[in-house]
Amino acid sequence: MLVWINGPFGGGKTQTAYELRRRLRGSVVCDPEHVGFGLHRMTPPALRNDFQDLAAWRQGVYEVLDLALRGHDGVVIAPMTLVEPAYFEQIVGRLRNEAGHDVRHFALLAERETVLRRLRERGLWRGPKRESFAAQRLDDCLERLRDPRFGEHIHTDRLSVPQVADRIARSAGLRLAPNTDGPLRHRLREVWTGVRHIRFD
């Protein structure tokens, strides 16, 4: 099974993906952003636009996820903002319809102010430039993700990361290990996950 976690930048996708991995034995996170980062590093700086617009990114993500789903004996988790319908069909649609994989798609939604607050908090260690880009794209992301084609929608304003993971697991028919973290341990996990995903280029 592929669990694709969609949502706006700053919507909690990565935190939720690693919470699922922590509590779901045998699962693995395959982050499509890494394909994009690699393509950017191969491209002269002046030509680095949105890597999702590159056919190589969409084909690469499809092929890597197809390989992982065929070769890995466990759930594959992909946290990635993907709001362009044509691109969605070229990756998620092909994995479902052409490759025949069991793909469960979830869009994490929240009120605009909730996401902006999360971006501000995240920007303390990820840098203002990256979070400014995310804020500029926020309204468009939220509007597009409300489209029924991007269901199942999960509204996260009043949910913690473990609760969002529980909701995804119930919908997908997955059994997670119990969450035994207290508030402090949970917060430390969030910070550590955020620090691990800092980019310096």
ROTIKOL-988344 format. One record per residue: residue number from 1; residue in one letter; x, y, z of N, C-alpha, C in turn. Coordinates in steps of 0.05 Angstrom, whole numbers, padded with zeros to 5 digits. Layout:
+-----+------+--------+--------+--------+--------+--------+--------+--------+--------+--------+
: pos : code :    nc1 :    nc2 :    nc3 :   cac1 :   cac2 :   cac3 :    cc1 :    cc2 :    cc3 :
+-----+------+--------+--------+--------+--------+--------+--------+--------+--------+--------+
: NUM :    A :      X :      Y :      Z :      X :      Y :      Z :      X :      Y :      Z :
...
+-----+------+--------+--------+--------+--------+--------+--------+--------+--------+--------+
# end
This chain:
+-----+------+--------+--------+--------+--------+--------+--------+--------+--------+--------+
: pos : code :    nc1 :    nc2 :    nc3 :   cac1 :   cac2 :   cac3 :    cc1 :    cc2 :    cc3 :
+-----+------+--------+--------+--------+--------+--------+--------+--------+--------+--------+
:   1 :    M :  00017 : -00024 :  00000 :  00000 :  00000 :  00000 :  00017 :  00025 :  00000 :
:   2 :    L :  00009 :  00045 : -00016 :  00021 :  00071 : -00015 :  00002 :  00090 :  00000 :
:   3 :    V :  00012 :  00104 :  00020 : -00002 :  00125 :  00034 :  00010 :  00152 :  00025 :
:   4 :    W : -00004 :  00166 :  00009 :  00005 :  00193 :  00000 : -00007 :  00214 :  00017 :
:   5 :    I :  00009 :  00229 :  00031 : -00001 :  00250 :  00049 :  00004 :  00277 :  00035 :
:   6 :    N : -00018 :  00289 :  00026 : -00018 :  00315 :  00013 : -00025 :  00337 :  00032 :
:   7 :    G : -00023 :  00361 :  00024 : -00031 :  00384 :  00041 : -00014 :  00408 :  00034 :
:   8 :    P : -00021 :  00431 :  00045 : -00005 :  00455 :  00039 :  00022 :  00453 :  00052 :
:   9 :    F :  00041 :  00470 :  00043 :  00067 :  00472 :  00056 :  00062 :  00481 :  00085 :
:  10 :    G :  00074 :  00467 :  00104 :  00069 :  00473 :  00132 :  00044 :  00460 :  00143 :
:  11 :    G :  00033 :  00442 :  00128 :  00008 :  00429 :  00137 :  00012 :  00405 :  00155 :
:  12 :    G :  00037 :  00396 :  00159 :  00041 :  00373 :  00177 :  00046 :  00347 :  00163 :
:  13 :    K :  00051 :  00348 :  00137 :  00055 :  00323 :  00122 :  00079 :  00306 :  00132 :
:  14 :    T :  00102 :  00319 :  00134 :  00126 :  00305 :  00142 :  00124 :  00294 :  00170 :
:  15 :    Q :  00114 :  00311 :  00188 :  00111 :  00302 :  00216 :  00093 :  00278 :  00217 :
:  16 :    T :  00071 :  00279 :  00203 :  00052 :  00256 :  00203 :  00064 :  00231 :  00190 :
:  17 :    A :  00079 :  00235 :  00168 :  00092 :  00212 :  00155 :  00110 :  00198 :  00174 :
:  18 :    Y :  00127 :  00213 :  00189 :  00146 :  00200 :  00207 :  00132 :  00189 :  00232 :
:  19 :    E :  00110 :  00200 :  00240 :  00094 :  00188 :  00262 :  00083 :  00161 :  00253 :
:  20 :    L :  00073 :  00160 :  00229 :  00063 :  00135 :  00218 :  00086 :  00114 :  00217 :
:  21 :    R :  00109 :  00123 :  00207 :  00131 :  00104 :  00204 :  00140 :  00094 :  00232 :
:  22 :    R :  00140 :  00111 :  00251 :  00148 :  00104 :  00278 :  00130 :  00082 :  00290 :
:  23 :    R :  00104 :  00084 :  00284 :  00085 :  00066 :  00297 :  00074 :  00044 :  00279 :
:  24 :    L :  00084 :  00042 :  00255 :  00075 :  00022 :  00236 :  00098 :  00005 :  00227 :
:  25 :    R :  00100 : -00018 :  00239 :  00122 : -00037 :  00234 :  00125 : -00043 :  00204 :
:  26 :    G :  00150 : -00040 :  00195 :  00156 : -00047 :  00167 :  00151 : -00025 :  00147 :
:  27 :    S :  00141 : -00003 :  00156 :  00135 :  00019 :  00137 :  00160 :  00035 :  00131 :
:  28 :    V :  00159 :  00050 :  00109 :  00182 :  00066 :  00100 :  00172 :  00092 :  00089 :
:  29 :    V :  00187 :  00114 :  00093 :  00180 :  00140 :  00081 :  00197 :  00143 :  00056 :
:  30 :    C :  00183 :  00148 :  00033 :  00197 :  00155 :  00008 :  00188 :  00183 :  00000 :
:  31 :    D :  00205 :  00202 :  00005 :  00198 :  00231 :  00001 :  00203 :  00240 : -00027 :
:  32 :    P :  00182 :  00246 : -00043 :  00186 :  00255 : -00070 :  00201 :  00281 : -00073 :
:  33 :    E :  00203 :  00297 : -00052 :  00219 :  00321 : -00053 :  00249 :  00315 : -00060 :
:  34 :    H :  00259 :  00293 : -00051 :  00287 :  00286 : -00055 :  00293 :  00284 : -00085 :
:  35 :    V :  00274 :  00274 : -00100 :  00278 :  00273 : -00129 :  00281 :  00301 : -00140 :
:  36 :    G :  00264 :  00319 : -00131 :  00265 :  00347 : -00139 :  00291 :  00361 : -00131 :
:  37 :    F :  00300 :  00355 : -00106 :  00325 :  00368 : -00097 :  00348 :  00359 : -00115 :
:  38 :    G :  00348 :  00333 : -00122 :  00370 :  00323 : -00139 :  00369 :  00337 : -00167 :
:  39 :    L :  00346 :  00340 : -00178 :  00343 :  00354 : -00204 :  00352 :  00383 : -00202 :
:  40 :    H :  00346 :  00396 : -00180 :  00354 :  00424 : -00176 :  00385 :  00426 : -00175 :
:  41 :    R :  00397 :  00407 : -00161 :  00426 :  00408 : -00158 :  00440 :  00404 : -00185 :
:  42 :    M :  00427 :  00391 : -00204 :  00438 :  00387 : -00231 :  00433 :  00410 : -00249 :
:  43 :    T :  00416 :  00429 : -00240 :  00407 :  00451 : -00257 :  00421 :  00477 : -00250 :
:  44 :    P :  00430 :  00493 : -00269 :  00442 :  00519 : -00262 :  00422 :  00536 : -00245 :
:  45 :    P :  00432 :  00550 : -00225 :  00414 :  00565 : -00207 :  00393 :  00582 : -00221 :
:  46 :    A :  00400 :  00596 : -00242 :  00382 :  00613 : -00256 :  00358 :  00598 : -00268 :
:  47 :    L :  00361 :  00572 : -00272 :  00340 :  00556 : -00285 :  00324 :  00540 : -00265 :
:  48 :    R :  00328 :  00544 : -00239 :  00315 :  00528 : -00219 :  00288 :  00540 : -00212 :
:  49 :    N :  00267 :  00530 : -00225 :  00240 :  00538 : -00219 :  00226 :  00515 : -00204 :
:  50 :    D :  00200 :  00513 : -00204 :  00186 :  00492 : -00190 :  00193 :  00465 : -00203 :
:  51 :    F :  00206 :  00448 : -00188 :  00214 :  00422 : -00200 :  00191 :  00404 : -00208 :
:  52 :    Q :  00167 :  00409 : -00197 :  00144 :  00393 : -00205 :  00137 :  00398 : -00234 :
:  53 :    D :  00145 :  00420 : -00246 :  00140 :  00426 : -00274 :  00158 :  00410 : -00292 :
:  54 :    L :  00178 :  00396 : -00282 :  00195 :  00380 : -00298 :  00183 :  00352 : -00302 :
:  55 :    A :  00180 :  00344 : -00327 :  00170 :  00317 : -00332 :  00188 :  00296 : -00319 :
:  56 :    A :  00214 :  00302 : -00317 :  00233 :  00283 : -00305 :  00226 :  00278 : -00275 :
:  57 :    W :  00216 :  00299 : -00261 :  00209 :  00295 : -00233 :  00184 :  00277 : -00231 :
:  58 :    R :  00164 :  00282 : -00247 :  00140 :  00266 : -00245 :  00145 :  00237 : -00253 :
:  59 :    Q :  00161 :  00233 : -00274 :  00167 :  00205 : -00283 :  00185 :  00192 : -00262 :
:  60 :    G :  00204 :  00207 : -00251 :  00222 :  00196 : -00231 :  00208 :  00187 : -00206 :
:  61 :    V :  00189 :  00204 : -00196 :  00174 :  00198 : -00172 :  00157 :  00173 : -00177 :
:  62 :    Y :  00144 :  00172 : -00200 :  00128 :  00148 : -00207 :  00145 :  00123 : -00207 :
:  63 :    E :  00168 :  00124 : -00220 :  00185 :  00100 : -00221 :  00196 :  00091 : -00194 :
:  64 :    V :  00204 :  00111 : -00178 :  00216 :  00103 : -00152 :  00194 :  00091 : -00134 :
:  65 :    L :  00170 :  00104 : -00134 :  00149 :  00093 : -00117 :  00139 :  00066 : -00127 :
:  66 :    D :  00138 :  00063 : -00154 :  00131 :  00037 : -00165 :  00151 :  00015 : -00156 :
:  67 :    L :  00177 :  00022 : -00158 :  00198 :  00004 : -00149 :  00195 : -00003 : -00120 :
:  68 :    A :  00190 :  00017 : -00103 :  00188 :  00013 : -00074 :  00164 : -00005 : -00068 :
:  69 :    L :  00142 :  00000 : -00081 :  00117 : -00015 : -00076 :  00120 : -00044 : -00085 :
:  70 :    R :  00135 : -00049 : -00107 :  00139 : -00076 : -00116 :  00160 : -00091 : -00100 :
:  71 :    G :  00179 : -00077 : -00089 :  00202 : -00091 : -00077 :  00202 : -00090 : -00046 :
:  72 :    H :  00187 : -00072 : -00034 :  00187 : -00069 : -00005 :  00163 : -00083 :  00007 :
:  73 :    D :  00168 : -00099 :  00027 :  00146 : -00114 :  00040 :  00136 : -00098 :  00064 :
:  74 :    G :  00122 : -00077 :  00058 :  00111 : -00059 :  00078 :  00098 : -00035 :  00066 :
:  75 :    V :  00085 : -00019 :  00082 :  00072 :  00005 :  00072 :  00092 :  00026 :  00065 :
:  76 :    V :  00088 :  00039 :  00042 :  00105 :  00061 :  00033 :  00089 :  00087 :  00037 :
:  77 :    I :  00103 :  00107 :  00050 :  00090 :  00132 :  00057 :  00104 :  00154 :  00042 :
:  78 :    A :  00088 :  00171 :  00027 :  00099 :  00193 :  00011 :  00086 :  00219 :  00020 :
:  79 :    P :  00102 :  00236 :  00034 :  00091 :  00262 :  00042 :  00099 :  00283 :  00020 :
:  80 :    M :  00079 :  00295 :  00007 :  00085 :  00313 : -00015 :  00061 :  00330 : -00022 :
:  81 :    T :  00065 :  00356 : -00024 :  00045 :  00374 : -00034 :  00043 :  00371 : -00064 :
:  82 :    L :  00019 :  00364 : -00074 :  00015 :  00360 : -00103 : -00013 :  00369 : -00109 :
:  83 :    V : -00016 :  00393 : -00121 : -00042 :  00405 : -00125 : -00050 :  00409 : -00154 :
:  84 :    E : -00032 :  00404 : -00172 : -00038 :  00406 : -00201 : -00051 :  00381 : -00210 :
:  85 :    P : -00077 :  00382 : -00218 : -00091 :  00357 : -00225 : -00077 :  00340 : -00246 :
:  86 :    A : -00066 :  00352 : -00266 : -00052 :  00336 : -00287 : -00028 :  00321 : -00275 :
:  87 :    Y : -00013 :  00334 : -00258 :  00010 :  00322 : -00246 :  00001 :  00300 : -00227 :
:  88 :    F : -00020 :  00305 : -00212 : -00031 :  00285 : -00194 : -00038 :  00259 : -00209 :
:  89 :    E : -00051 :  00262 : -00232 : -00059 :  00239 : -00248 : -00034 :  00225 : -00259 :
:  90 :    Q : -00013 :  00240 : -00266 :  00011 :  00228 : -00278 :  00026 :  00211 : -00257 :
:  91 :    I :  00022 :  00217 : -00232 :  00036 :  00201 : -00211 :  00017 :  00183 : -00196 :
:  92 :    V : -00001 :  00195 : -00181 : -00020 :  00179 : -00164 : -00039 :  00163 : -00182 :
:  93 :    G : -00050 :  00176 : -00203 : -00068 :  00162 : -00221 : -00055 :  00138 : -00234 :
:  94 :    R : -00030 :  00142 : -00244 : -00016 :  00120 : -00257 : -00009 :  00098 : -00238 :
:  95 :    L : -00001 :  00105 : -00214 :  00005 :  00084 : -00194 : -00020 :  00067 : -00188 :
:  96 :    R : -00043 :  00080 : -00187 : -00068 :  00065 : -00182 : -00077 :  00049 : -00206 :
:  97 :    N : -00079 :  00063 : -00229 : -00094 :  00052 : -00252 : -00076 :  00036 : -00271 :
:  98 :    E : -00051 :  00046 : -00274 : -00033 :  00033 : -00293 : -00017 :  00011 : -00280 :
:  99 :    A : -00006 :  00017 : -00256 :  00010 : -00003 : -00242 : -00006 : -00021 : -00224 :
: 100 :    G : -00030 : -00013 : -00217 : -00048 : -00030 : -00201 : -00042 : -00030 : -00172 :
: 101 :    H : -00029 : -00009 : -00161 : -00022 : -00009 : -00133 : -00046 :  00001 : -00116 :
: 102 :    D : -00046 : -00007 : -00091 : -00066 :  00003 : -00072 : -00056 :  00030 : -00061 :
: 103 :    V : -00068 :  00051 : -00071 : -00059 :  00078 : -00063 : -00081 :  00092 : -00046 :
: 104 :    R : -00073 :  00100 : -00023 : -00091 :  00115 : -00005 : -00081 :  00144 : -00004 :
: 105 :    H : -00098 :  00163 : -00012 : -00090 :  00191 : -00013 : -00105 :  00207 :  00009 :
: 106 :    F : -00090 :  00223 :  00023 : -00101 :  00240 :  00044 : -00091 :  00268 :  00041 :
: 107 :    A : -00110 :  00288 :  00042 : -00102 :  00316 :  00041 : -00107 :  00328 :  00069 :
: 108 :    L : -00085 :  00337 :  00081 : -00087 :  00350 :  00108 : -00094 :  00380 :  00104 :
: 109 :    L : -00117 :  00388 :  00114 : -00126 :  00415 :  00111 : -00128 :  00429 :  00138 :
: 110 :    A : -00126 :  00455 :  00138 : -00129 :  00471 :  00162 : -00137 :  00499 :  00155 :
: 111 :    E : -00146 :  00514 :  00174 : -00152 :  00542 :  00169 : -00126 :  00557 :  00162 :
: 112 :    R : -00129 :  00578 :  00146 : -00106 :  00593 :  00137 : -00088 :  00602 :  00160 :
: 113 :    E : -00101 :  00613 :  00181 : -00085 :  00623 :  00204 : -00070 :  00601 :  00218 :
: 114 :    T : -00083 :  00577 :  00219 : -00069 :  00554 :  00232 : -00044 :  00548 :  00217 :
: 115 :    V : -00045 :  00546 :  00190 : -00022 :  00539 :  00174 : -00001 :  00561 :  00176 :
: 116 :    L : -00009 :  00587 :  00176 :  00010 :  00609 :  00178 :  00025 :  00608 :  00205 :
: 117 :    R :  00011 :  00601 :  00226 :  00023 :  00598 :  00252 :  00044 :  00576 :  00252 :
: 118 :    R :  00037 :  00553 :  00240 :  00056 :  00531 :  00238 :  00080 :  00539 :  00222 :
: 119 :    L :  00076 :  00554 :  00200 :  00099 :  00562 :  00184 :  00117 :  00581 :  00199 :
: 120 :    R :  00106 :  00599 :  00215 :  00122 :  00616 :  00231 :  00139 :  00601 :  00251 :
: 121 :    E :  00127 :  00581 :  00264 :  00141 :  00564 :  00283 :  00163 :  00548 :  00270 :
: 122 :    R :  00156 :  00537 :  00246 :  00176 :  00521 :  00232 :  00198 :  00538 :  00221 :
: 123 :    G :  00192 :  00563 :  00214 :  00213 :  00581 :  00203 :  00235 :  00587 :  00222 :
: 124 :    L :  00231 :  00582 :  00248 :  00252 :  00588 :  00268 :  00277 :  00572 :  00262 :
: 125 :    W :  00274 :  00548 :  00250 :  00298 :  00532 :  00244 :  00300 :  00525 :  00214 :
: 126 :    R :  00280 :  00531 :  00198 :  00282 :  00524 :  00170 :  00289 :  00548 :  00152 :
: 127 :    G :  00286 :  00572 :  00164 :  00294 :  00596 :  00149 :  00271 :  00610 :  00137 :
: 128 :    P :  00271 :  00637 :  00138 :  00249 :  00653 :  00129 :  00243 :  00652 :  00099 :
: 129 :    K :  00264 :  00647 :  00082 :  00260 :  00647 :  00054 :  00242 :  00624 :  00045 :
: 130 :    R :  00248 :  00600 :  00056 :  00232 :  00577 :  00048 :  00203 :  00580 :  00058 :
: 131 :    E :  00200 :  00590 :  00083 :  00173 :  00593 :  00093 :  00157 :  00615 :  00080 :
: 132 :    S :  00171 :  00636 :  00070 :  00158 :  00657 :  00055 :  00146 :  00646 :  00029 :
: 133 :    F :  00161 :  00628 :  00015 :  00151 :  00615 : -00009 :  00126 :  00598 : -00002 :
: 134 :    A :  00127 :  00584 :  00020 :  00104 :  00568 :  00028 :  00080 :  00585 :  00033 :
: 135 :    A :  00083 :  00608 :  00046 :  00061 :  00626 :  00053 :  00049 :  00637 :  00027 :
: 136 :    Q :  00066 :  00643 :  00008 :  00056 :  00655 : -00017 :  00038 :  00635 : -00032 :
: 137 :    R :  00044 :  00609 : -00029 :  00029 :  00588 : -00043 :  00005 :  00578 : -00028 :
: 138 :    L :  00002 :  00588 : -00003 : -00017 :  00576 :  00015 : -00046 :  00577 :  00005 :
: 139 :    D : -00055 :  00601 : -00003 : -00083 :  00603 : -00011 : -00090 :  00586 : -00035 :
: 140 :    D : -00071 :  00585 : -00054 : -00076 :  00568 : -00078 : -00077 :  00539 : -00070 :
: 141 :    C : -00058 :  00530 : -00052 : -00058 :  00502 : -00044 : -00084 :  00495 : -00030 :
: 142 :    L : -00093 :  00511 : -00011 : -00117 :  00505 :  00004 : -00141 :  00503 : -00015 :
: 143 :    E : -00143 :  00522 : -00033 : -00166 :  00522 : -00052 : -00166 :  00498 : -00070 :
: 144 :    R : -00143 :  00491 : -00081 : -00142 :  00468 : -00099 : -00147 :  00441 : -00084 :
: 145 :    L : -00136 :  00439 : -00060 : -00139 :  00414 : -00045 : -00167 :  00408 : -00036 :
: 146 :    R : -00184 :  00428 : -00036 : -00212 :  00424 : -00028 : -00228 :  00409 : -00050 :
: 147 :    D : -00216 :  00407 : -00074 : -00229 :  00393 : -00096 : -00232 :  00364 : -00088 :
: 148 :    P : -00256 :  00352 : -00094 : -00261 :  00324 : -00086 : -00240 :  00304 : -00097 :
: 149 :    R : -00227 :  00311 : -00119 : -00207 :  00292 : -00130 : -00183 :  00288 : -00111 :
: 150 :    F : -00180 :  00308 : -00092 : -00158 :  00306 : -00073 : -00167 :  00295 : -00046 :
: 151 :    G : -00191 :  00283 : -00045 : -00199 :  00270 : -00021 : -00182 :  00245 : -00016 :
: 152 :    E : -00181 :  00236 :  00008 : -00196 :  00241 :  00031 : -00185 :  00265 :  00047 :
: 153 :    H : -00203 :  00283 :  00055 : -00194 :  00307 :  00069 : -00195 :  00303 :  00100 :
: 154 :    I : -00173 :  00312 :  00113 : -00172 :  00311 :  00142 : -00166 :  00339 :  00152 :
: 155 :    H : -00184 :  00350 :  00168 : -00180 :  00377 :  00179 : -00165 :  00375 :  00205 :
: 156 :    T : -00142 :  00387 :  00206 : -00123 :  00383 :  00228 : -00121 :  00405 :  00248 :
: 157 :    D : -00138 :  00426 :  00246 : -00135 :  00449 :  00264 : -00135 :  00440 :  00294 :
: 158 :    R : -00151 :  00422 :  00301 : -00154 :  00414 :  00329 : -00143 :  00386 :  00334 :
: 159 :    L : -00127 :  00376 :  00316 : -00115 :  00349 :  00319 : -00085 :  00351 :  00323 :
: 160 :    S : -00075 :  00334 :  00341 : -00046 :  00332 :  00343 : -00035 :  00314 :  00321 :
: 161 :    V : -00009 :  00313 :  00317 :  00003 :  00296 :  00297 : -00005 :  00266 :  00302 :
: 162 :    P : -00002 :  00256 :  00326 : -00010 :  00228 :  00331 : -00040 :  00223 :  00324 :
: 163 :    Q : -00057 :  00243 :  00330 : -00085 :  00239 :  00323 : -00090 :  00239 :  00293 :
: 164 :    V : -00075 :  00255 :  00278 : -00077 :  00254 :  00249 : -00068 :  00227 :  00239 :
: 165 :    A : -00046 :  00217 :  00250 : -00036 :  00190 :  00242 : -00057 :  00169 :  00248 :
: 166 :    D : -00070 :  00171 :  00271 : -00090 :  00151 :  00278 : -00114 :  00152 :  00258 :
: 167 :    R : -00121 :  00177 :  00250 : -00144 :  00180 :  00232 : -00136 :  00167 :  00205 :
: 168 :    I : -00112 :  00172 :  00195 : -00104 :  00160 :  00170 : -00104 :  00129 :  00172 :
: 169 :    A : -00093 :  00119 :  00194 : -00091 :  00090 :  00197 : -00118 :  00077 :  00198 :
: 170 :    R : -00137 :  00089 :  00212 : -00164 :  00077 :  00213 : -00176 :  00076 :  00185 :
: 171 :    S : -00173 :  00098 :  00170 : -00185 :  00099 :  00143 : -00172 :  00079 :  00125 :
: 172 :    A : -00146 :  00075 :  00127 : -00132 :  00057 :  00110 : -00132 :  00028 :  00119 :
: 173 :    G : -00143 :  00023 :  00143 : -00144 : -00004 :  00153 : -00117 : -00014 :  00164 :
: 174 :    L : -00101 :  00005 :  00174 : -00075 : -00002 :  00185 : -00076 : -00002 :  00215 :
: 175 :    R : -00060 : -00019 :  00227 : -00060 : -00020 :  00256 : -00033 : -00009 :  00266 :
: 176 :    L : -00035 :  00014 :  00280 : -00011 :  00027 :  00291 : -00006 :  00017 :  00319 :
: 177 :    A :  00020 :  00017 :  00326 :  00027 :  00013 :  00354 :  00016 :  00036 :  00371 :
: 178 :    P :  00010 :  00031 :  00396 : -00001 :  00053 :  00413 :  00019 :  00076 :  00415 :
: 179 :    N :  00008 :  00100 :  00417 :  00025 :  00123 :  00421 :  00029 :  00127 :  00451 :
: 180 :    T :  00053 :  00123 :  00460 :  00059 :  00124 :  00489 :  00074 :  00150 :  00496 :
: 181 :    D :  00077 :  00168 :  00477 :  00092 :  00193 :  00483 :  00076 :  00212 :  00500 :
: 182 :    G :  00089 :  00224 :  00520 :  00077 :  00247 :  00534 :  00082 :  00272 :  00518 :
: 183 :    P :  00071 :  00295 :  00527 :  00073 :  00320 :  00513 :  00102 :  00329 :  00507 :
: 184 :    L :  00120 :  00326 :  00527 :  00148 :  00334 :  00523 :  00162 :  00317 :  00503 :
: 185 :    R :  00159 :  00291 :  00505 :  00172 :  00272 :  00486 :  00161 :  00277 :  00458 :
: 186 :    H :  00135 :  00282 :  00456 :  00123 :  00287 :  00430 :  00135 :  00312 :  00417 :
: 187 :    R :  00137 :  00334 :  00434 :  00148 :  00359 :  00423 :  00177 :  00355 :  00415 :
: 188 :    L :  00193 :  00340 :  00430 :  00221 :  00335 :  00422 :  00222 :  00319 :  00396 :
: 189 :    R :  00204 :  00300 :  00392 :  00203 :  00286 :  00366 :  00197 :  00305 :  00343 :
: 190 :    E :  00178 :  00323 :  00347 :  00171 :  00343 :  00326 :  00195 :  00360 :  00319 :
: 191 :    V :  00209 :  00370 :  00340 :  00232 :  00387 :  00335 :  00254 :  00371 :  00320 :
: 192 :    W :  00259 :  00347 :  00329 :  00280 :  00331 :  00316 :  00273 :  00325 :  00287 :
: 193 :    T :  00248 :  00318 :  00281 :  00240 :  00313 :  00254 :  00244 :  00338 :  00237 :
: 194 :    G :  00237 :  00362 :  00248 :  00241 :  00387 :  00233 :  00270 :  00392 :  00228 :
: 195 :    V :  00287 :  00388 :  00248 :  00315 :  00394 :  00245 :  00327 :  00375 :  00224 :
: 196 :    R :  00319 :  00350 :  00224 :  00330 :  00331 :  00204 :  00323 :  00338 :  00175 :
: 197 :    H :  00303 :  00355 :  00172 :  00294 :  00361 :  00145 :  00302 :  00390 :  00136 :
: 198 :    I :  00320 :  00402 :  00151 :  00331 :  00428 :  00143 :  00347 :  00424 :  00118 :
: 199 :    R :  00344 :  00442 :  00098 :  00360 :  00442 :  00074 :  00377 :  00467 :  00074 :
: 200 :    F :  00402 :  00465 :  00065 :  00420 :  00488 :  00065 :  00427 :  00497 :  00037 :
: 201 :    D :  00412 :  00487 :  00017 :  00417 :  00496 : -00011 :  00391 :  00505 : -00023 :
+-----+------+--------+--------+--------+--------+--------+--------+--------+--------+--------+
# end
